Structure formats: structure tokens, C-alpha cells
Amino acid sequence: MKPLVLIASIVLLSAVAAASGPGIAAPFAFLEPTVRVSHADRARLDAGDVFARVLPADDGHIAFFAAARLKARPEALLEWTLAIDELKRGSMVLAVGRFSDPISDDDLDALALEPREIDALKHCRVNSCDFKLAAAEIESLRDALRRAGSEWRDAAQREFRRILIARVRLHQHSGLLALPPYADHGGRMSVGEAFSAMTARSPWLTRAFPDVVNSLLAPRRATSAAGDGFYYWSRDRYGSGKTVVTVTYVQLLRSERIPQAMTVSTQLYASHYIDGALGVTAVVCDARDPNPAEAGLHGCYLAYLNRTRVDLLGGLFGAFKRAVIEDRVESEGPALMREVTRRLEGRRPGAEGGES
């Protein structure tokens, strides 16, 4: 049960259901057909309610949508995302940091694995590894440990960091589809394949924002219209489950149309549980507002859409595992949205205190 609870937490915190009824509220129309927000739903949001809904998903995917009213400028989302170490700050986040531009060999010096994790790396073999790693990465790790002799623990730390930095550089220069598939237990799809499967289930994204999708697939070949991007790493602990190390690429988009601000992220690496993740966070302001300059103070909403491919949903008990994860995601989603909106509506990142 613990891994299922942990995965639910990952889905909710990677950032950061279709409503029935006729008529779609204008600010959320760009999300169709994946998400449909009715006028009744929007009325609930305007009354101060926060909702979170699990979306239909299959083939190992978990999909989740949440929305809340936001009294902040659209730029607040982008400012806070750029300050990712502050945005993700919380009891479950052990460490987080941005990669430099250009990528530096010491970008992961603050990432430190625990002794039990280092022991797990020592016993790592192709198709039998406690960490998600590709076959070549596992062999490189084993070679580094053999060469280090009695200093193998320090070598394991260094080689794990080097592997993650190499993944970031490979994505930066050759794109997501160039990243090798995991070989921890065999038969794993690559993160590029997982991304393609997730975007295929999100037709609104490829239709409305093809430049953003292309920039996630291949940053170097992306057009400038896609916006700004950066990489970050995080080390998170959810309850008593395994500590999860992730590496994520984020694109930031500014626009005069809906959504006025948006971040789209894809996971380049996760040490456990997750084969791939696609997260979208957007500030949507009613384009019909008679005073657009003030829309960010009273006419905007925060929308969050996450699609994650989980490696635990197969087998005889797959349906039960899915139900456990989805129930927890739906029950805890509103609290996540309230916390994120609180941060966006409060002080600007980097300020010691006070309001923005």
C-alpha cells in the first residue's frame, strides 16, 4: 500500500475529470476535449470552491485535473516557477535545485544519496536494479565502483550524479526520444516513448501549443515562440516510501491570449515508480473581462493538469492499485491547489516577507 500512496503524492506534487453538462466556461475551453469545465463548475470556483478530478486513463496512466480561483497576476506563476526551490519547498522535499545554463558538472553537488541507496546501487545489474537506470548507465556505474575499490561509496555518489547530468545534456542536444529506456527490471519504455503516449492522450496540447511540445521533445530545435525553459532536480520523500530523485524540464509560456501564463513540464528521470510525467499549470483569465489590465486581480483561475505513467498498475491487482492512487489524488488535490494559490497570491519569490 505504501508505494501506492507515494505515487499519489508524486502525481499531486509534480509541480504543481470531465464535468458533465451543456456549455463550457470560456477560460477553460482550450483544454477540450481532455477537460470540460461546465458553467456550474465555474460558478463553484467563483464562490471560492476548489475542485480536483481524476480523468479517464488507461495503459498505466494516471490523469488528474484541478482548478481554483486566483487573485494574482498571471506573471506570478512564471516568477514562482523560475524560483523552483521556493515553490517546491515543503516537508516532503529533501532537496531541490536548478541546473545552470550551460549545464555544469557540479550542478548536482548538493544531491546526496543515503547509505541504503548507495548499497542498492552496488547491487545493480541490468534487468535487476532497485534504481531506474538504462543498461549502459548500469554498466557505467558498475565499472566506476570496480575502479574505486574501497572508495566505492563515494564513487557511487559521483557516478549517479554524472549519469543524471549526462541525461540532461543528451536531452538538451538530441531530444527526449534519444534518452535510453530503463533496464531496471526489463521491458520498460523510455521516457520519450512515455511522453509520446501522454501527449497522444492530450490532443489539446499538441493542437494549441505545438511549439511547446516540440521544445519538450527537442529544446535545441525549438522555436523562440515556445518561451523560456530550464531543468531542475528534486529529491523527495513521501511518508515511509522510497526517496525519489527526479530530473524535470520545464517550459514557460507567456501569451496575450488564454492561457495568459503556462508552464509545461516533462520528467527526464525518476529513480523509482514513474516511467514518465507530463504536467501543465496555467493561469487563465476571462478574455471577456471589461478591464483586462485588472483581470489578474479578480478574474483569473489556476488550472493544473497532470498525466503520469506508473509502473505498478499492471497485473492481477492493477485495477485495485489504480483505485487506491486515484482516490488519494482526488481527496488531497484541493489542499495542494490551495497551497499553490496561497503562494502565488502572497509575496513574490525571494522576498523576506510581506505581500507582492
MIDO-262095 format. One record per atom (N, C-alpha, C, CB): x, y, z; residue in three letters. Coordinates in steps of 0.02 Angstrom, whole numbers, plus 50000, padded with zeros to 5 digits. Glycine has a CB too. Example, Ala and Ser with C-alpha at 12.3 -4.5 7.8 and 13.67 -1.06 7.14 Angstrom:
2
506604971650390Ala/506154977550390Ala/506604983550390Ala/505654977650452Ala/506424988850354Ser/506844994750357Ser/506455000250394Ser/507044997050286Ser/
//
This chain:
356
500414994050000Met/500005000050000Met/500435006350000Met/499545000050060Met/501015006150032Lys/501425012150038Lys/501645014949970Lys/502035010750079Lys/501875010749922Pro/502045013549857Pro/501465016849822Pro/502325008149813Pro/500855014349832Leu/500265017249800Leu/500135024249828Leu/499655012749809Leu/500185024949894Val/500095031449925Val/500625036249901Val/500105030850001Val/501245033849896Leu/501795037949874Leu/501685040449803Leu/502455034249878Leu/501465036049758Ile/501345038049689Ile/500815043349685Ile/501155032049646Ile/500295042749726Ala/499785047949727Ala/500085054649746Ala/499225046049776Ala/500545054649793Ser/500865060849813Ser/501295063649757Ser/501295059749875Ser/501635059249719Ile/502045061549663Ile/501615064849610Ile/502445055749633Ile/501045061749594Val/500595064649545Val/500365071549566Val/499985060049534Val/500215072349631Leu/499975078749656Leu/500515084049657Leu/499695077849725Leu/501135082049669Leu/501655086949681Leu/502145087549623Leu/502035085149743Leu/501995084649566Ser/502455085349509Ser/502495092749492Ser/502225081049447Ser/502365096949518Ala/502295104049503Ala/502375107449555Ala/501725105849477Ala/501155104249505Val/501065108049543Val/501085106949499Val/501145111149588Val/494325076649306Ala/493775072749272Ala/493325077049230Ala/493345069049326Ala/493125074649181Ala/492685078549137Ala/492035080149171Ala/492565074849071Ala/491855086449173Ala/491225088349203Ala/490665087849152Ala/491275095549232Ala/490105085349173Ser/489535084649127Ser/489145091049126Ser/489095078849147Ser/488695091549077Gly/488265097449074Gly/488405101449012Gly/488355101749135Gly/487905104748986Pro/487995108548924Pro/488365115048935Pro/487325109848893Pro/488715117248884Gly/489035123748887Gly/489705123548923Gly/488585128748920Gly/490195126748896Ile/490865126748925Ile/491055133848945Ile/491385123648876Ile/491315134549005Ala/491535141149028Ala/492145143248988Ala/491685141149104Ala/492155149248962Ala/492655151548914Ala/493385150648937Ala/492535158648899Ala/493585152348998Pro/494295151949015Pro/494605145049008Pro/494395154449084Pro/494195139749013Phe/494465133049012Phe/494355129448946Phe/494155128949067Phe/494085132848896Ala/493905129648834Ala/494505126848797Ala/493535134448790Ala/495105129748807Phe/495695127448771Phe/495895120448791Phe/496275132248782Phe/495645117948848Leu/495815111248872Leu/495395105748841Leu/495755111048946Leu/494875107448803Glu/494465102348772Glu/494865098348721Glu/493845105648739Glu/494705091948710Pro/494185088048743Pro/494415084448805Pro/493905083048694Pro/495045085348824Thr/495305081848883Thr/494925083748946Thr/496045083148892Thr/494795090148954Val/494445092749013Val/493865097148990Val/494925096749059Val/493295096249020Arg/492715100449007Arg/492475103249074Arg/492135096348971Arg/492485109749079Val/492275113249140Val/491615116749125Val/492825118349165Val/491095114749158Ser/490435117549144Ser/490345124349177Ser/489885112749166Ser/489815127749158His/489645134149191His/489505133049265His/489045137449156His/489205127449281Ala/489075125949352Ala/489725125149391Ala/488645119549358Ala/490215121849360Asp/490865121149393Asp/491195127949403Asp/491335116549350Asp/491145132149352Arg/491455138749359Arg/491115142849414Arg/491425142549291Arg/490465141949420Ala/490105145449474Ala/490365143249542Ala/489345144249468Ala/490515136849549Arg/490795134349611Arg/491475137449625Arg/490855126649609Arg/491885138049572Leu/492545141049580Leu/492475148449601Leu/492945140449515Leu/492005151949569Asp/491905158949585Asp/491675159949656Asp/491415162149537Asp/491355154749684Ala/491125155149754Ala/491675153249803Ala/490525150449763Ala/492275151749777Gly/492835150249822Gly/492985142849829Gly/492705153149888Gly/492615138649793Asp/492735131449798Asp/493355129549758Asp/492115127449773Asp/493655124049776Val/494225121149739Val/494035114049721Val/494895121449781Val/494135112149659Phe/493965105249643Phe/494545101749609Phe/493355104949599Phe/494555095249619Ala/495055090849589Ala/494705084649564Ala/495625089049641Ala/494865082649503Arg/494525077049473Arg/495015072549437Arg/493985079449425Arg/494915066049446Val/495305061149409Val/494985060449339Val/495325054249446Val/495405060349288Leu/495185059649220Leu/495225052449197Leu/495595064149173Leu/494825050449149Pro/494885043649122Pro/495595042449096Pro/494375042549065Pro/495875036649112Ala/496555034949092Ala/496615027449084Ala/497075037649143Ala/497115025449045Asp/497215018249033Asp/497955016749025Asp/496825015948970Asp/498115010449017Asp/498795008248999Asp/499325011149046Asp/498955010348928Asp/499195010649111Gly/499695012749160Gly/499715020149174Gly/500355010749138Gly/499255024049146His/499235031249157His/498755033149213His/499035034849092His/498955038349249Ile/498515041749297Ile/498445048949273Ile/498805041449371Ile/497825051449268Ala/497705058249244Ala/497285061949294Ala/497365058149174Ala/497455068349304Phe/497165072249359Phe/497105079549338Phe/497595071549422Phe/496535082649356Phe/496425089749342Phe/496175093149404Phe/495925090649283Phe/496425099249416Ala/496195103249473Ala/496165110549453Ala/496655102249535Ala/495735114349486Ala/495675121449470Ala/495465125249533Ala/495165122649414Ala/495655131649535Ala/495485136049591Ala/495465143249566Ala/495985135249650Ala/495095147449601Arg/495095154549586Arg/495765157549608Arg/494505158249621Arg/496035162149568Leu/496685165049583Leu/496655172649581Leu/497215162549534Leu/496845175849635Lys/496885183149639Lys/497615185249636Lys/496535185949703Lys/497895184649576Ala/498595186349566Ala/498705187649492Ala/499075180649592Ala/499235191149477Arg/499425192349407Arg/499635185749375Arg/499985197649402Arg/499495184749311Pro/499725178649277Pro/500485177649283Pro/499535178849204Pro/500865183249284Glu/501595182649288Glu/501825179449353Glu/501905189549282Glu/501395179349404Ala/501595176349468Ala/501755168949460Ala/501035177249520Ala/501385165449416Leu/501535158449404Leu/502235157549376Leu/501015155449356Leu/502425161749329Leu/503075161149297Leu/503635163049346Leu/503115165549235Leu/503525168249385Glu/504025170349434Glu/504155164849485Glu/503795176749470Glu/503625161849510Trp/503705156549560Trp/504005150249530Trp/503035155049592Trp/503825148649468Thr/504115142649436Thr/504865143549426Thr/503765141249370Thr/505075149549407Leu/505795150849399Leu/506155150149466Leu/505915157749370Leu/505805151649520Ala/506085150649588Ala/505865143849613Ala/505845156449637Ala/506035138549576Ile/505765131949590Ile/505955129349660Ile/506015127049538Ile/506535131549685Asp/506735129249752Asp/506265132049805Asp/507445131449767Asp/505965137949794Glu/505485140549841Glu/504785137649830Glu/505455148149836Glu/504605136749766Leu/503935134249750Leu/503835127149777Leu/503815134349676Leu/504355122949773Lys/504295116049794Lys/504455114949868Lys/504745111649753Lys/504635120349902Arg/504835119649972Arg/504265116650013Arg/505035126450001Arg/504425111450052Gly/503925108250093Gly/504235102450132Gly/503345105750051Gly/503835099350175Ser/504095094150219Ser/504315087950181Ser/503565092250270Ser/504035086750122Met/504205080650084Met/504785081750036Met/503605078350046Met/505005087950027Val/505555089449981Val/506205089950019Val/505405096049942Val/506645085150010Leu/507275084950046Leu/507785089750015Leu/507565077950047Leu/507775090349950Ala/508245094849915Ala/507975096149845Ala/508965091849913Ala/508115102049819Val/507905103849752Val/508385109149726Val/507165106449751Val/508495109249661Gly/508945114249633Gly/508885114549558Gly/509665112749653Gly/509045120449530Arg/509035121349458Arg/509725119749429Arg/508835128549441Arg/509715117049369Phe/510335116249331Phe/510535122949303Phe/510265110849275Phe/511175124049297Ser/511425130249269Ser/511365130149192Ser/512165131549290Ser/511475135849162Asp/511445136449090Asp/512075140149066Asp/510795140049067Asp/512555136749036Pro/512535129749015Pro/512605124849074Pro/513075128348964Pro/512425118549061Ile/512465113449113Ile/513185112749138Ile/512195106649087Ile/513255112349204Ser/513925111749233Ser/514005104949267Ser/514045117449285Ser/514625102449269Asp/514755095949301Asp/514615095949376Asp/515465093849288Asp/514595101849406Asp/514475102049479Asp/513755104049497Asp/514955106949512Asp/513295103749448Asp/512605105749462Asp/512255101249512Asp/512215105649398Asp/512495095149521Leu/512175090449567Leu/512595089149630Leu/512035083949532Leu/513055093549645Asp/513475092549704Asp/513065092249768Asp/513985098049710Asp/512475095549769Ala/512055095549829Ala/511615089349834Ala/511625101749831Ala/511625084949783Leu/511225078849785Leu/511615073349819Leu/511025076649713Leu/511375071149877Ala/511725066049916Ala/511255060149929Ala/511985069049982Ala/511455054249907Leu/511065048249920Leu/511205045649990Leu/511215042849868Leu/510715042050018Glu/510795039050084Glu/511185032550078Glu/510105037850116Glu/511465030150134Pro/511865023950132Pro/511475018050103Pro/512085022150202Pro/510835017350119Arg/510455011650093Arg/510355012250018Arg/509775011050128Arg/510325018349992Glu/510265019349920Glu/510915017649885Glu/510055026449904Glu/511465019549916Ile/512125017849888Ile/512215010349887Ile/512685021249928Ile/511995006949940Asp/512034999649941Asp/511634996649884Asp/511784996950010Asp/511044999549870Ala/510624997049816Ala/510974997949748Ala/509945000649815Ala/511335003449740Leu/511705004549677Leu/512254999449669Leu/511995011649675Leu/512564997449723Lys/513104992449720Lys/512854985849691Lys/513414991349789Lys/512244984149707His/511964977649685His/511584978249619His/511514974849739His/511634983749586Cys/511264985049525Cys/511544980849467Cys/511294992449507Cys/511094977349433Arg/511274973549373Arg/510754975049319Arg/511304965849388Arg/510944974149256Val/510464975149203Val/509864970549212Val/510794973949134Val/509274973349209Asn/508634969749220Asn/508534967449292Asn/508594963849174Asn/508954969749338Ser/508874968249409Ser/509194973849449Ser/509174961349427Ser/508824979349455Cys/509104985249487Cys/508544988949526Cys/509434990049435Cys/508704991149585Asp/508204994749625Asp/508105001949601Asp/508424994749698Asp/508575004449561Phe/508515011149533Phe/508325010549459Phe/509175015149541Phe/507935015349434Lys/507805015649363Lys/508425018449328Lys/507175020049348Lys/508745014249290Leu/509335016049252Leu/509335012149187Leu/509985014849293Leu/509645015049135Ala/509705011649072Ala/510275006449076Ala/509835016649015Ala/510295001849029Ala/510794996549030Ala/511504999449028Ala/510694991848970Ala/511635004248985Ala/512305007248981Ala/512475011049044Ala/512355011948920Ala/511965014149075Glu/512085017749138Glu/512265012849194Glu/511465021949157Glu/511935007149195Ile/512085002149247Ile/512794999449238Ile/511574996349243Ile/512984998049176Glu/513664995549164Glu/514185000849182Glu/513754993349091Glu/514045007049166Ser/514505012549184Ser/514575013149259Ser/514255019249155Ser/514015012349295Leu/514025012549368Leu/514455006849396Leu/513305012149396Leu/514355000949370Arg/514734995149395Arg/515474995949381Arg/514474988649361Arg/515654998649323Asp/516354999849308Asp/516665004849356Asp/516435002249236Asp/516295010149372Ala/516545015349417Ala/516665012449487Ala/516055021149421Ala/516215008149509Leu/516285005149576Leu/516875000249578Leu/515645001449596Leu/516974996549525Arg/517554991849523Arg/518204995749525Arg/517524987449459Arg/518245001149487Arg/518865005049485Arg/519005008449553Arg/518825010349430Arg/518485010049590Ala/518575013849653Ala/518815009549711Ala/517925017149672Ala/518735003049706Gly/518954998649761Gly/518595000249826Gly/519704999249770Gly/518985001549879Ser/518685002749945Ser/518325009549949Ser/519215002549999Ser/518445013849901Glu/518115020349899Glu/517475020149856Glu/518595025749872Glu/517175014249850Trp/516615013349804Trp/516005017449823Trp/516425006049800Trp/515915018949887Arg/515325022849908Arg/515355029949878Arg/515275023249985Arg/515925033149885Asp/515995039849855Asp/515935039549779Asp/516675043049875Asp/516195034149751Ala/516165033349678Ala/515435032549655Ala/516575027349656Ala/515025029049694Ala/514325028049677Ala/513955034749676Ala/513985023249727Ala/514095038949725Gln/513795045649727Gln/513985049549664Gln/514015049549790Gln/514625049649648Arg/514865053649592Arg/514585050949526Arg/515635053549590Arg/514585044349518Glu/514355041549454Glu/513605042549445Glu/514535034149450Glu/513215042049498Phe/512495043249493Phe/512365050449471Phe/512135041749560Phe/512715055149500Arg/512645062149479Arg/512845062949406Arg/513065066749525Arg/513405059849386Arg/513635060449317Arg/513125057749268Arg/514305056849309Arg/512805052149286Ile/512305049149243Ile/511715053949232Ile/512045042549273Ile/511495057149285Leu/510925061749279Leu/511115067949238Leu/510675063849348Leu/511715070549249Ile/511945076349209Ile/511995074349135Ile/512625078949235Ile/512225068249122Ala/512275065949052Ala/511585065449020Ala/512635059149049Ala/511075063449059Arg/510395063249032Arg/510145070249013Arg/509915060049084Arg/510295075049056Val/510075081849041Val/510415084348977Val/510245086649100Val/511065083248971Arg/511435085448912Arg/511185081948849Arg/512185084348921Arg/511025075448855Leu/510775071748798Leu/510105074448775Leu/510715064248814Leu/509665076048824His/509025079048806His/509125085748774His/508575079748868His/509585089648801Gln/509695096448776Gln/509955096348704Gln/510205100048821Gln/510365091548687His/510685091448621His/510325086948571His/511395089348628His/510015081548595Ser/509725076648548Ser/508975075448557Ser/510075070148554Ser/508685077948612Gly/507975077448620Gly/507755071648665Gly/507645076648555Gly/507115071748682Leu/506835066948730Leu/506865059748704Leu/506115068848746Leu/506745058848640Leu/506725052148612Leu/507405048848610Leu/506435052348542Leu/507935052748621Ala/508615049948623Ala/508785046848691Ala/509125055248607Ala/508395048348742Leu/508535045648809Leu/508405038148809Leu/508105049148863Leu/508875034148835Pro/508805026848832Pro/508275024248879Pro/509475023548848Pro/507975018548863Pro/507465015648907Pro/507775012948971Pro/507075010048871Pro/507375012849024Tyr/507605009949087Tyr/507685002349079Tyr/507105011549144Tyr/508184999649113Ala/508304992449112Ala/508344989749183Ala/508954990749074Ala/507944992749228Asp/507964990649298Asp/507664983649306Asp/507604995649343Asp/507104982349271His/506794975749275His/506594973149207His/506184975949321His/506834976249154Gly/506694973949087Gly/506014976149061Gly/506744966449085Gly/505974977048996Gly/505334978548965Gly/505064985548978Gly/504844973748987Gly/505474990049002Arg/505254996749016Arg/505275001148954Arg/505684999949072Arg/504775005348946Met/504805010148892Met/505255015948911Met/504105012648874Met/505505019548862Ser/505915025348876Ser/505475031248896Ser/506345027148815Ser/505775036448926Val/505385042248945Val/505115045748883Val/505805047148987Val/505485045248826Gly/505235048048764Gly/504615044548739Gly/505775047748711Gly/504605038048744Glu/504005034148725Glu/503425035748772Glu/504155026648726Glu/503575036448836Ala/503045038248884Ala/502765045148868Ala/503325038048957Ala/503205049948851Phe/502975056648834Phe/502525056448772Phe/503575061248822Phe/502725052648721Ser/502325052148661Ser/501635049248676Ser/502675047948608Ser/501615044248720Ala/500975041248739Ala/500535046248777Ala/501085035048782Ala/500845050348819Met/500465055248859Met/500205060948815Met/500895058048915Met/500615063448769Thr/500375068748725Thr/499845066248678Thr/500965071748686Thr/499875059948659Ala/499345057148617Ala/498675057148653Ala/499525050048595Ala/498705056748719Arg/498095056948760Arg/497905064148780Arg/498175052648822Arg/498295068948756Ser/498155076048770Ser/498135079948705Ser/498695079048819Ser/497645078548662Pro/497645081748595Pro/497595089248597Pro/497065079048555Pro/497315092148650Trp/497255099348655Trp/497955102548657Trp/496855101348718Trp/498435099148687Leu/499105101948694Leu/499465102148627Leu/499515097848745Leu/499435096648590Thr/499775096548525Thr/499425100948475Thr/499815089348499Thr/498765101848482Arg/498395106048436Arg/498515113448449Arg/497645104648441Arg/498485115448512Ala/498525122648528Ala/499245125048539Ala/498125124048590Ala/499705120548560Phe/500375122648577Phe/500905117948547Phe/500455122848653Phe/500915117248481Pro/501405112748451Pro/502125114748464Pro/501295112348376Pro/502265121348469Asp/502945123648484Asp/503175121348552Asp/502985131248479Asp/502715121348600Val/502885119148668Val/503045111648668Val/502315120648717Val/502635107748634Val/502765100548631Val/503435099248597Val/502195096948592Val/503575102748543Asn/504215101948508Asn/504805103948552Asn/504225106048444Asn/504715109048593Ser/505255111248637Ser/505395106248692Ser/505095118048667Ser/504875102548714Leu/504985097248763Leu/505335091348731Leu/504315095048793Leu/505155089848670Leu/505475084248634Leu/506205085848617Leu/505095082648571Leu/506335092048595Ala/507005093848572Ala/507125101248585Ala/507085092248497Ala/507365103148644Pro/507465110248662Pro/507885114148613Pro/507775110648729Pro/508415111248587Arg/508875114948543Arg/508535116748476Arg/509495110748530Arg/508045112648455Arg/507725113848392Arg/507075117648399Arg/507605107348356Arg/506895119648460Ala/506265123048472Ala/506295130148445Ala/506095123048547Ala/505705132648426Thr/505675139648405Thr/505635144148465Thr/505075140748358Thr/505815150448456Ser/505805155248512Ser/505105156448538Ser/506115161748491Ser/504595154848497Ala/503895155948518Ala/503705151348576Ala/503425154848460Ala/504105146148587Ala/503925141448640Ala/504035144448709Ala/504335135148633Ala/504435149648715Gly/504545152748780Gly/505225150748810Gly/503995150848828Gly/505295151548875Asp/505915150048911Asp/505875143148942Asp/506055155448964Asp/506455139948949Gly/506465133348980Gly/507055132649027Gly/506495128048927Gly/506995127949074Phe/507545126449119Phe/507455119349146Phe/507585131549177Phe/508005116649175Tyr/508005110049205Tyr/508065110749281Tyr/508585105649176Tyr/507755106149317Tyr/507865105949389Tyr/507855098749414Tyr/507335110149427Tyr/508155097649471Trp/508145091149503Trp/507825091649571Trp/508865088249508Trp/507565086149595Ser/507245086149660Ser/507335079349693Ser/506485087849653Ser/507385079449758Arg/507435073349798Arg/506875073649849Arg/508145072549832Arg/506385069249843Asp/505775069649883Asp/505655063149922Asp/505175071149839Asp/505375063949981Arg/505175058150021Arg/504435058750040Arg/505615057450086Arg/504055053650022Tyr/503335053650035Tyr/503175048250087Tyr/502925052549969Tyr/503085050350149Gly/502945045550201Gly/503535040850212Gly/502315041550185Gly/503385034250218Ser/503905029350231Ser/504125025750167Ser/503665024250282Ser/503925028150108Gly/504125025050046Gly/504835026850027Gly/503665027149990Gly/505045024449969Lys/505725025849945Lys/505795033249929Lys/505885021549883Lys/506385035849942Thr/506545042649920Thr/506605042649844Thr/507195045149953Thr/506305047649813Val/506295047849739Val/506705053849715Val/505555048349714Val/507175052549671Val/507565057749638Val/507275058749568Val/508335055949636Val/507125064949551Thr/506855066349485Thr/507245071949451Thr/506105068349490Thr/507245071849385Val/507515077249345Val/506965079349296Val/508175075149307Val/506825085849293Thr/506255088349255Thr/506465094149210Thr/505695090549303Thr/506155094449152Tyr/506245100149107Tyr/505595104049104Tyr/506465097849036Tyr/505635110649111Val/505045114949113Val/505075120149058Val/504985118249182Val/504515121149025Gln/504445126648977Gln/503955131749006Gln/504195124048908Gln/504125138249000Leu/503695143649024Leu/503425147448963Leu/504075148449072Leu/502785148848964Leu/502465152048907Leu/502075158148930Leu/502005147248870Leu/502195163848897Arg/501815169948908Arg/501395171248846Arg/502285176048924Arg/500785173848856Ser/500345174948799Ser/499855180448813Ser/499975168448780Ser/499615183748761Glu/499085188648767Glu/498395185348764Glu/499135193948711Glu/498395178848747Arg/497765175348743Arg/497735170048798Arg/497665172048674Arg/497195166348802Ile/497115161148852Ile/497525154948831Ile/496365159248862Ile/497925152348878Pro/498065154748945Pro/498585160348944Pro/498315149048989Pro/498525165148988Gln/498985170748989Gln/499675168849015Gln/498695176349032Gln/499715163549054Ala/500355160949078Ala/500285153449086Ala/500575164349145Ala/500805149749066Met/500765142549070Met/501465139549078Met/500425139649007Met/501505134249117Thr/502115130349122Thr/501955123249102Thr/502435130749193Thr/502385120249062Val/502305113349041Val/502955109749058Val/502125112748965Val/502905104149092Ser/503505100549114Ser/503465093249094Ser/503595101149190Ser/504045090449082Thr/504095083249069Thr/504685080449109Thr/504195081748994Thr/504595074449132Gln/505095071349175Gln/505625067749133Gln/504765066449225Gln/506255069449144Leu/506795066049109Leu/507045059949147Leu/507375070949098Leu/506915059849213Tyr/507155054249254Tyr/506755053849318Tyr/507895054949268Tyr/506635047749341Ala/506365046449408Ala/506685040049433Ala/505575045949408Ala/506955040149493Ser/507315034349518Ser/506865028449534Ser/507705036249578Ser/506225029749547His/505755024349564His/505055026049539His/505745023349641His/504665020849527Tyr/503935021049519Tyr/503685024049453Tyr/503645024849573Tyr/503995029249426Ile/503705033149372Ile/504105032149307Ile/503675040549391Ile/503755030449253Asp/504075029849188Asp/504095036549151Asp/503725024649145Asp/503625040849165Gly/503595047349132Gly/503035051549161Gly/503505046549056Gly/503095058249156Ala/502585062649182Ala/502555068949139Ala/502725064449256Ala/501945071349129Leu/501815077449092Leu/501375081849135Leu/501485076049023Leu/501605087849152Gly/501225092349195Gly/501105099049163Gly/501585093349261Gly/500505101649169Val/500335108149142Val/500015112249197Val/499855107549080Val/500285118149210Thr/499985122849257Thr/499865129349220Thr/500435123949321Thr/499255131949224Ala/499085137849185Ala/498685142849225Ala/498695135849122Ala/498795149249211Val/498355154549236Val/497915156649178Val/498775160649266Val/497265155849187Val/496785157649134Val/496345163349160Val/496355151449113Val/496325168749122Cys/495915174549139Cys/495375175349087Cys/496345180949145Cys/494785177249107Asp/494215177949062Asp/494365183349010Asp/493565179649101Asp/494405181348946Ala/494555186048893Ala/494005191248884Ala/494665182348828Ala/493415189848912Arg/492865194548905Arg/492865199748960Arg/492215190848905Arg/493365199549005Asp/493385204349060Asp/493415211449032Asp/493985202949106Asp/492985216049055Pro/492975222749027Pro/493605226849042Pro/492385226449053Pro/493995224549091Asn/494605228149109Asn/495185223249112Asn/494525231949177Asn/495465221149055Pro/495985216049055Pro/496575217549100Pro/496225215048986Pro/496735223949108Ala/497315225749149Ala/497225223649222Ala/497435233349147Ala/496595223249244Glu/496465221249313Glu/496235214049319Glu/495935225849342Glu/496225210449263Ala/495965203549265Ala/496355199249313Ala/495995200449196Ala/497015200449318Gly/497415196349363Gly/497255197249436Gly/498125197849352Gly/496855202249453Leu/496675203349523Leu/496005200349542Leu/496665210749537Leu/495585199049492His/494925196449511His/494605191849461His/494465202249523His/494885190749401Gly/494545186749351Gly/494945180949325Gly/494355191049295Gly/495395178149366Cys/495825172749342Cys/495725166349383Cys/496555174949345Cys/495975160849353Tyr/495945154249384Tyr/496615150849375Tyr/495365149949354Tyr/496775146549422Leu/497375142349417Leu/497135135349397Leu/497785142249484Leu/497405132749344Ala/497215126049320Ala/497835121649319Ala/496895126449249Ala/497755115449340Tyr/498315110749344Tyr/498085104149313Tyr/498555109749417Tyr/498485101649265Leu/498325095349232Leu/498955091049232Leu/498075096549159Leu/498895084949257Asn/499475080549262Asn/499295073749233Asn/499695079849336Asn/499765071049195Arg/499695064249169Arg/500345060549185Arg/499535064149092Arg/500305054949220Thr/500895051349243Thr/500825043949223Thr/500985052049319Thr/501375041149198Arg/501365033949183Arg/501725030349240Arg/501705032449114Arg/501355025949273Val/501585022549333Val/501755015249316Val/501045022749389Val/502285012649346Asp/502495005849329Asp/502185000449374Asp/503245005349334Asp/501695002249416Leu/501404997449462Leu/500684995449446Leu/501425000249531Leu/500424997749389Leu/499714996849376Leu/499534990749335Leu/499455002949342Leu/500024986649320Gly/499874980549283Gly/499714974749329Gly/500454978849238Gly/499584968949299Gly/499474962949338Gly/498774962049365Gly/499944962749394Gly/498694956949404Leu/498034954949430Leu/497704960349472Leu/498104948649470Leu/498104964049510Phe/497824968949556Phe/497894976049529Phe/498164968449624Phe/497994976749464Gly/498094983249435Gly/497504987949447Gly/498214982549362Gly/496894985349440Ala/496304989549449Ala/496244992049521Ala/495664985649429Ala/496414987649568Phe/496394989649639Phe/496914995049653Phe/496514983549685Phe/497524994149626Lys/498044999149637Lys/497845005849607Lys/498704996749607Lys/497555005749548Arg/497325011949517Arg/496815015449561Arg/497035010549447Arg/496345011649588Ala/495815014649629Ala/496115017949691Ala/495305009349650Ala/496605014649722Val/496925017549782Val/497265024149765Val/497435012549812Val/497655024149711Ile/498015030249692Ile/497535035849674Ile/498485028849633Ile/497035034349633Glu/496575039449610Glu/496155042349667Glu/496125036649556Glu/495955038149714Asp/495565040549771Asp/495985045549812Asp/495335034749817Asp/496615043949822Arg/497035048449862Arg/497175054949824Arg/497695045049880Arg/497305054449759Val/497425060449719Val/496825065149722Val/497575058549645Val/496225062349714Glu/495625066549713Glu/495475069549781Glu/495035062449690Glu/495615065949835Ser/495465068549902Ser/495965073849925Ser/495445062849952Ser/496595073249903Glu/497115077849926Glu/497245083649876Glu/497755074149938Glu/496965083149817Gly/497075088249766Gly/496875095249788Gly/496705086449705Gly/496285096249818Pro/496085103049838Pro/496585106349885Pro/495415102849870Pro/496865102649932Ala/497345105549978Ala/497965107849941Ala/497535100450033Ala/498185104049891Leu/498755106049851Leu/498615112649816Leu/498935100649801Leu/498025113149784Met/497855119149747Met/497825125249794Met/497195118249711Met/497545124349853Arg/497505129949900Arg/498205132349920Arg/497115127949963Arg/498665127649929Glu/499345129549948Glu/499695133249892Glu/499745123449968Glu/499615130949830Val/499935134249773Val/499635141149762Val/499865130049710Val/498985141849765Thr/498675148449756Thr/498885153149812Thr/497905147849754Thr/498965150549873Arg/499185154749928Arg/499865157749914Arg/499205150749993Arg/500315153649887Arg/500985156149872Arg/500965161249815Arg/501445150349853Arg/500585159849763Leu/500555164449707Leu/500225171049725Leu/500175161149650Leu/499765170849772Glu/499415177049792Glu/499785180949845Glu/498725175249817Glu/500295177949875Gly/500655181249928Gly/501265185049903Gly/500875176249980Gly/501805184849941Arg/502415188549924Arg/502715185749860Arg/502925188149982Arg/503135189749829Arg/503495187349771Arg/504075182949794Arg/503755193249730Arg/504275178049753Pro/504835173749773Pro/505465177749783Pro/504955168249721Pro/505835175949835Gly/506455179549850Gly/506365184949902Gly/506735182449788Gly/505735187049914Ala/505605192249964Ala/505625189050033Ala/504925195649951Ala/505855193050082Glu/505905190450150Glu/505225189950184Glu/506355194950191Glu/504755193850162Gly/504085193750193Gly/503645198950163Gly/504125194750269Gly/503025199250184Gly/502565204150157Gly/502215201750096Gly/502925210550143Gly/501805205950067Glu/501415204150009Glu/501735206849945Glu/500715206750015Glu/501545203949889Ser/501805206149824Ser/501455212449802Ser/501715200749772Ser/
//
